[in-house]
Each structure stands twice: as C-alpha cells, then as structure tokens.
Amino acid sequence: MSSSSGSNGSSVVVIGGTAGIGLAFARARAARGDEVVLTGRDAHRAGTVAKEIGARGIALDLSRPQEIGPALAGVERVDHLVLAGVARDRNTVAGYDVESALHLVTLKLVGYTEVVHTLAPRMPPTAESALVIFGGQAKERPYEGATTVATVNAGVTGMVRTLAAELAPVRVNAVHPGIVGDSPYWADKPAEVLEGYRAQTPTGRLARMRDVVDAVDLLLRNPAVNGVDLAVDGGWGWSPR
C-alpha cells in the first residue's frame, strides 16, 4: 500500500506516533490535511490510533532494526519524517543494567538511523524535505539514573551533524524537550515536584506538548533551518528571575 493518495498535503511519517508528543504531532498534521503514517510497536494499537486521527498505522519496533526496512516497504514518499519513539531507561553506573542500556542505544541510535537509511531515498531531494530527531535535555542536565539517556541524547547531536551532511539538500534537525508538564510521563507527578521545576524555569511555566509540536513543525517547515539542536524547555535550569 502506498503512502500517497493524491492529496495536496505533505506526506508525513511519525515513528513512535501512538502516544505522547509523537501522537500529538501526528494528530496535528492529520487535522491539517497532510497524509500521515504513524508507527508503534503494537500493530493493533497503531491501527486503532491511526484510524482515530485519520492516519495510517504500521507496526514497527525500533529495537529490532533488521525488521525496519520490511515494515516500511509500503511507504513510497516522505516529505517530513519525525523520529519520536522513545524508551525510559533509569540506569546508573553502580547498578548498570546492560540489557536495558543495549535496548535504548539500539532503539534510538541504530533504529533511528535504519529508519533514515530506509526512507531517505523516498524523500524528494530539496530543502523542503526534512526530518526531525527527538533527543532530550538530559544531555545537558543529567540526573541520577540518566547514564544511558544522557549519553544517547548527546549522540543525537552527532546524528544531526552527520545526517545533515549526508542527506543534503534534505534538512536534518533535532528537538530536545525538557520537562513537558502535560505529557503522559510528567502529568501524573506530584504537584509539588512539578512546582519545583516550574520555579526553576525563567518563563514561569513548564513546556507543554503543544509547544514541542510547534517546535517540530518549525524545524520541518522552515527551509532555512538545518543542523540545529533546538531546546524546548522554557530555559529550565537557569537561575530563576
């Protein structure tokens, strides 16, 4: 099945689009009239979520990179590609979990790159084509248990540089969210925890999912933005006003 149905919108692929910010972005682009393909590890969930927002769902597990090419075989054209699939890995040096670390490293560095390897030939070779890679601000402000997360997110910066050089004129950027207060991961945290982070944020508010969606949209749509690591965190971690 082709990803193109003759619509006048862009062809958008969201890897990791069944929940959280990936889903919020996929929903926004589908509502705009773009043709959206979203992926998730579970075929039933991917299909169900895609149907709800007017997209197409594909089962794909980033931690199994050998299966990525076949899974994406039916996607013929990609104008915009978003790599948003993530995994939570709380890992310390003292209690290092090798399997958990390998899972995250494979998912985000090898899996992401294999998606690009598979889909880059299907992206029109112009500056209007673009991809955005999700990293995270743990690379700048690591916390206890961020041993692998911080390292992998720093690796995303290296991916942006090399992919921007290899794929030119197709553009490559990264978005690095900080604490996204209304995301599924953070929304259920105790109010006092979120307030503590809010107090450290110069804007006086935590980032929201819609803020990240807007940032991703900017990186994809502005043909002069390339090779950028964009933090979306309201300046969290700076000295408060």
Kinemage of the C-alpha trace (Angstrom):
@kinemage 1
@onewidth
@group {chain A} dominant
@subgroup {mainchain}
@vectorlist {calphas} color= white
{ca met a 1} P 0.000 0.000 0.000
{ca ser a 2} L 1.335 3.425 -0.940
{ca ser a 3} L 1.557 6.323 1.491
{ca ser a 4} L 0.308 8.638 -1.240
{ca ser a 5} L -3.355 9.099 -2.016
{ca gly a 6} L -3.111 12.096 -4.278
{ca ser a 7} L -3.832 14.675 -1.557
{ca asn a 8} L -2.314 18.141 -1.810
{ca gly a 9} L -0.822 17.901 1.680
{ca ser a 10} L 2.593 16.665 2.681
{ca ser a 11} L 3.428 13.021 3.255
{ca val a 12} L 4.429 12.761 6.911
{ca val a 13} L 5.852 9.748 8.741
{ca val a 14} L 5.926 9.766 12.546
{ca ile a 15} L 7.996 6.980 14.079
{ca gly a 16} L 6.629 6.472 17.575
{ca gly a 17} L 3.319 8.171 16.903
{ca thr a 18} L 0.868 6.207 19.035
{ca ala a 19} L 1.291 8.112 22.309
{ca gly a 20} L 2.573 11.285 23.899
{ca ile a 21} L 4.176 14.015 21.831
{ca gly a 22} L 4.514 11.807 18.752
{ca leu a 23} L 0.762 11.256 18.728
{ca ala a 24} L 0.069 14.944 19.372
{ca phe a 25} L 2.183 15.854 16.352
{ca ala a 26} L 0.643 13.168 14.130
{ca arg a 27} L -2.845 14.343 15.111
{ca ala a 28} L -1.996 17.973 14.335
{ca arg a 29} L -0.649 17.175 10.886
{ca ala a 30} L -3.543 14.858 10.023
{ca ala a 31} L -6.002 17.568 11.078
{ca arg a 32} L -4.204 19.950 8.736
{ca gly a 33} L -4.896 17.630 5.817
{ca asp a 34} L -1.471 16.027 5.487
{ca glu a 35} L -1.182 12.329 4.754
{ca val a 36} L 0.205 10.811 7.934
{ca val a 37} L 1.742 7.411 8.575
{ca leu a 38} L 2.412 6.649 12.230
{ca thr a 39} L 4.183 3.684 13.761
{ca gly a 40} L 4.090 1.875 17.074
{ca arg a 41} L 5.384 -1.395 18.437
{ca asp a 42} L 1.904 -2.944 18.689
{ca ala a 43} L 0.044 -3.474 15.408
{ca his a 44} L -3.415 -3.258 16.962
{ca arg a 45} L -2.679 -0.032 18.805
{ca ala a 46} L -1.012 1.523 15.763
{ca gly a 47} L -4.020 0.700 13.623
{ca thr a 48} L -6.559 1.852 16.198
{ca val a 49} L -4.832 5.162 16.939
{ca ala a 50} L -4.262 5.841 13.259
{ca lys a 51} L -7.923 5.266 12.447
{ca glu a 52} L -8.979 7.662 15.216
{ca ile a 53} L -6.965 10.565 13.782
{ca gly a 54} L -7.295 9.798 10.077
{ca ala a 55} L -3.841 8.360 9.508
{ca arg a 56} L -2.317 5.021 8.543
{ca gly a 57} L -0.752 2.795 11.197
{ca ile a 58} L 2.241 0.470 10.859
{ca ala a 59} L 3.748 -1.885 13.429
{ca leu a 60} L 7.462 -1.179 13.884
{ca asp a 61} L 9.866 -1.882 16.737
{ca leu a 62} L 12.910 0.391 16.695
{ca ser a 63} L 14.801 -2.023 18.933
{ca arg a 64} L 14.623 -4.644 16.147
{ca pro a 65} L 16.386 -2.713 13.360
{ca gln a 66} L 16.625 -5.676 10.973
{ca glu a 67} L 12.826 -5.588 10.668
{ca ile a 68} L 12.500 -1.859 9.980
{ca gly a 69} L 13.040 -1.976 6.219
{ca pro a 70} L 10.343 -4.592 5.569
{ca ala a 71} L 7.926 -2.811 7.901
{ca leu a 72} L 8.243 0.425 5.915
{ca ala a 73} L 8.209 -1.199 2.478
{ca gly a 74} L 4.808 0.251 1.576
{ca val a 75} L 5.746 3.866 2.274
{ca glu a 76} L 6.589 5.361 -1.112
{ca arg a 77} L 7.095 9.086 -0.492
{ca val a 78} L 8.139 11.038 2.586
{ca asp a 79} L 8.214 14.827 2.746
{ca his a 80} L 8.611 15.076 6.503
{ca leu a 81} L 9.970 12.417 8.857
{ca val a 82} L 9.756 12.615 12.650
{ca leu a 83} L 11.709 10.172 14.812
{ca ala a 84} L 9.888 10.353 18.143
{ca gly a 85} L 9.999 6.793 19.504
{ca val a 86} L 11.496 6.665 22.990
{ca ala a 87} L 12.056 4.259 25.876
{ca arg a 88} L 12.518 5.029 29.569
{ca asp a 89} L 15.807 3.729 30.950
{ca arg a 90} L 16.763 4.583 34.524
{ca asn a 91} L 20.278 3.215 34.696
{ca thr a 92} L 23.194 4.048 36.975
{ca val a 93} L 26.837 3.028 36.829
{ca ala a 94} L 26.546 1.376 40.252
{ca gly a 95} L 23.576 -0.726 39.199
{ca tyr a 96} L 24.267 -0.910 35.485
{ca asp a 97} L 21.715 -2.950 33.542
{ca val a 98} L 23.398 -3.962 30.294
{ca glu a 99} L 20.247 -5.272 28.616
{ca ser a 100} L 18.317 -2.093 29.350
{ca ala a 101} L 21.183 0.039 28.072
{ca leu a 102} L 21.530 -2.011 24.887
{ca his a 103} L 17.798 -1.703 24.269
{ca leu a 104} L 17.845 2.099 24.444
{ca val a 105} L 21.063 2.511 22.458
{ca thr a 106} L 19.770 0.184 19.753
{ca leu a 107} L 16.353 1.820 19.638
{ca lys a 108} L 17.496 5.398 19.403
{ca leu a 109} L 20.831 5.323 17.609
{ca val a 110} L 20.690 2.215 15.440
{ca gly a 111} L 16.902 2.097 14.990
{ca tyr a 112} L 16.600 5.785 14.136
{ca thr a 113} L 19.455 5.547 11.645
{ca glu a 114} L 17.982 2.463 9.991
{ca val a 115} L 14.691 4.315 9.520
{ca val a 116} L 16.594 7.118 7.803
{ca his a 117} L 18.524 4.595 5.710
{ca thr a 118} L 15.226 3.054 4.603
{ca leu a 119} L 13.241 6.215 3.925
{ca ala a 120} L 15.824 8.773 2.753
{ca pro a 121} L 15.695 7.527 -0.869
{ca arg a 122} L 11.941 8.257 -0.802
{ca met a 123} L 12.384 11.890 0.246
{ca pro a 124} L 12.417 14.465 -2.587
{ca pro a 125} L 15.940 15.953 -2.787
{ca thr a 126} L 15.011 19.535 -1.898
{ca ala a 127} L 15.257 21.790 1.149
{ca glu a 128} L 11.504 21.417 1.578
{ca ser a 129} L 12.116 17.824 2.688
{ca ala a 130} L 13.178 17.451 6.300
{ca leu a 131} L 13.459 15.157 9.262
{ca val a 132} L 13.432 15.854 12.990
{ca ile a 133} L 15.067 13.617 15.584
{ca phe a 134} L 13.896 13.622 19.198
{ca gly a 135} L 16.623 13.929 21.791
{ca gly a 136} L 16.188 15.377 25.273
{ca gln a 137} L 17.653 17.873 27.690
{ca ala a 138} L 19.101 15.154 29.902
{ca lys a 139} L 22.146 15.535 27.672
{ca glu a 140} L 22.699 18.979 29.203
{ca arg a 141} L 21.358 18.375 32.715
{ca pro a 142} L 21.786 14.687 33.574
{ca tyr a 143} L 20.243 13.298 36.721
{ca glu a 144} L 20.846 10.171 38.780
{ca gly a 145} L 19.848 7.265 36.564
{ca ala a 146} L 20.411 9.136 33.287
{ca thr a 147} L 23.625 7.267 32.475
{ca thr a 148} L 22.338 5.919 29.172
{ca val a 149} L 19.650 8.509 28.448
{ca ala a 150} L 22.048 11.459 28.643
{ca thr a 151} L 24.650 9.689 26.521
{ca val a 152} L 22.189 8.649 23.827
{ca asn a 153} L 20.599 12.092 23.643
{ca ala a 154} L 24.037 13.628 23.241
{ca gly a 155} L 24.525 11.125 20.424
{ca val a 156} L 21.515 12.624 18.674
{ca thr a 157} L 23.549 15.800 18.190
{ca gly a 158} L 26.173 13.772 16.349
{ca met a 159} L 23.455 12.177 14.227
{ca val a 160} L 22.137 15.590 13.225
{ca arg a 161} L 25.568 16.721 12.060
{ca thr a 162} L 26.431 13.665 10.004
{ca leu a 163} L 22.961 13.167 8.542
{ca ala a 164} L 22.681 16.831 7.547
{ca ala a 165} L 25.937 16.442 5.625
{ca glu a 166} L 24.990 13.130 4.016
{ca leu a 167} L 21.390 13.917 3.111
{ca ala a 168} L 21.778 17.481 1.824
{ca pro a 169} L 19.758 19.245 0.496
{ca val a 170} L 17.270 17.367 2.705
{ca arg a 171} L 17.379 19.101 6.090
{ca val a 172} L 18.034 17.411 9.449
{ca asn a 173} L 17.334 18.937 12.869
{ca ala a 174} L 16.763 17.753 16.432
{ca val a 175} L 14.352 18.822 19.143
{ca his a 176} L 15.371 18.397 22.780
{ca pro a 177} L 12.378 18.755 25.121
{ca gly a 178} L 12.931 19.398 28.788
{ca ile a 179} L 10.187 18.735 31.320
{ca val a 180} L 6.909 18.664 29.402
{ca gly a 181} L 4.381 19.184 32.162
{ca asp a 182} L 1.286 17.804 30.414
{ca ser a 183} L 2.968 14.809 28.778
{ca pro a 184} L 1.898 11.334 29.926
{ca tyr a 185} L 5.190 10.812 31.761
{ca trp a 186} L 5.060 14.052 33.755
{ca ala a 187} L 1.346 14.809 34.126
{ca asp a 188} L 0.858 12.347 36.996
{ca lys a 189} L 3.859 13.509 39.002
{ca pro a 190} L 3.090 15.100 42.389
{ca ala a 191} L 2.134 18.755 42.122
{ca glu a 192} L 4.992 19.786 44.405
{ca val a 193} L 7.516 18.089 42.109
{ca leu a 194} L 6.245 19.962 39.057
{ca glu a 195} L 6.101 23.204 41.029
{ca gly a 196} L 9.742 22.755 41.984
{ca tyr a 197} L 10.730 22.507 38.335
{ca arg a 198} L 8.442 25.384 37.427
{ca ala a 199} L 10.180 27.563 39.990
{ca gln a 200} L 13.485 26.891 38.203
{ca thr a 201} L 12.072 27.932 34.828
{ca pro a 202} L 12.541 31.596 33.838
{ca thr a 203} L 9.276 31.674 31.878
{ca gly a 204} L 7.319 30.648 34.974
{ca arg a 205} L 5.719 27.728 33.159
{ca leu a 206} L 6.783 24.270 32.045
{ca ala a 207} L 6.855 23.313 28.396
{ca arg a 208} L 3.646 21.785 27.057
{ca met a 209} L 3.159 19.149 24.391
{ca arg a 210} L 1.754 21.737 22.013
{ca asp a 211} L 4.947 23.779 22.454
{ca val a 212} L 7.011 20.802 21.315
{ca val a 213} L 4.624 20.137 18.425
{ca asp a 214} L 5.048 23.760 17.296
{ca ala a 215} L 8.829 23.448 17.551
{ca val a 216} L 8.890 20.276 15.456
{ca asp a 217} L 6.649 21.932 12.880
{ca leu a 218} L 9.030 24.895 12.654
{ca leu a 219} L 12.043 22.652 12.140
{ca leu a 220} L 10.256 20.757 9.391
{ca arg a 221} L 8.709 23.673 7.548
{ca asn a 222} L 11.354 26.403 7.590
{ca pro a 223} L 13.723 25.680 4.666
{ca ala a 224} L 16.499 27.818 6.170
{ca val a 225} L 16.754 25.820 9.418
{ca asn a 226} L 19.260 22.974 9.176
{ca gly a 227} L 21.658 21.182 11.507
{ca val a 228} L 20.006 22.684 14.600
{ca asp a 229} L 19.605 21.282 18.130
{ca leu a 230} L 16.546 23.096 19.477
{ca ala a 231} L 15.871 23.036 23.222
{ca val a 232} L 12.211 23.369 24.218
{ca asp a 233} L 12.267 23.866 27.977
{ca gly a 234} L 11.490 27.485 28.798
{ca gly a 235} L 15.095 27.914 29.905
{ca trp a 236} L 14.661 25.396 32.708
{ca gly a 237} L 17.769 25.106 34.869
{ca trp a 238} L 18.803 28.729 34.513
{ca ser a 239} L 18.765 30.931 37.578
{ca pro a 240} L 15.164 31.997 38.283
{ca arg a 241} L 14.258 35.640 37.888
